Amino acid sequence: MPPVFWTGKLSLPMKFVVNFNNLFAWITGNARDTAAMKQRMKLGYEGARSDDVTRYDELGLRHYTKIATELLKGADLRGKEVLDVGCGTGILSLLALQQGAAKIVCGDLSEYMLNQCLTKATNQGYTPDRLVTRQVDAESLPYEERSFDAVISGMLVGLVPHQQEVINEMTRVLRPGGMIAFSTHAPDCWWETSDATFKAVPKHYVLGYRVEYWPRNEVHIQRMLKQAKLVDIRIRKLFWQDHFETGGKAYDFFAAVSASWWNAKFPPDKIEGISKRIRNYFERNKVAQITHDIILAYAHKP
């Protein structure tokens, strides 16, 4: 079962409020309905409830390229057949191809993101013998054992309910001697924007709703890799803070890269008004700093 209580940083008052709500979500069963959790995430990144995701690359490309570049510094993918789990718009995959990967299979739950990935790959001249896309559920990958030389993933693990199952699946489809390399959210990641959003959102719409976000620390990640029976485990941190010109611009970035998937909990005719309310809160309170606290993890299959 996914963690009931909030696993990241929040201000003390909001952590109390959020955890009380999360406990209520567990009692009512909402926090255990992982199928609904994944569906809400999918709807967000499909752009089903807002157009925030359409600005994903416009506002998030520099951010995710920085993470992808750092992750691949620790992974030699030259000549390898690679699976990218949760590929998004293909930022990590395309960089891996540029660095010599032989072929990338790009998997994601969102068809919209897969279409963006394929369009970018085609525009860059990549053909299906180098890059293909497929809709996948990271907790149940549609591939045989020992299908890939390497498995990579960028900022997915913190957004899935059964994190150990995802790592187990990555391990299952990996060939012996192959590498897993992924980035994920650490506890301080995006805490300012999460805190501000919780404060600004109308509470009656999210009563009994456990947000689909589970950042982890190094100890948790190492434990999951060991449980998957991986070896040569290496973990390092990437930490920086972005300072935006205004709170509104910080909100725009946060909404784009998260695709505001929690909009699935709001009545469709209220989403635009609630989004404006949250953005105005960012502006009024000058929430213009965003912390990026990232774990980079590597391991091999014996």
ABEGO torsion letter per residue (X at the ends): XBBABBABBBBAAAAAAAAAAAAAAAAAGAAABAAAAAAAAAAAAAGAABAAAAAAAAAAAAAAAAAAAAAAAABBABGBBBBBBGAEAGAAAAAAAAAGBABBBBBBABAAAAAAAAAAAAAAGBBAAABBBBBBBAABBABBBGABABBBBBGAAAABABAAAAAAAAAAABBBGBBBBBBBBBAABGAAAAAAAAAABBAAAABGBBBBBBBBBAAAAAAAAAAAGBBGBBBBBBBBBBBBABAAAAAAAAAAAAGGAAAAABBAAAAAAAAAAAAAAAAAAGBABBBBBBBBBBBBBX
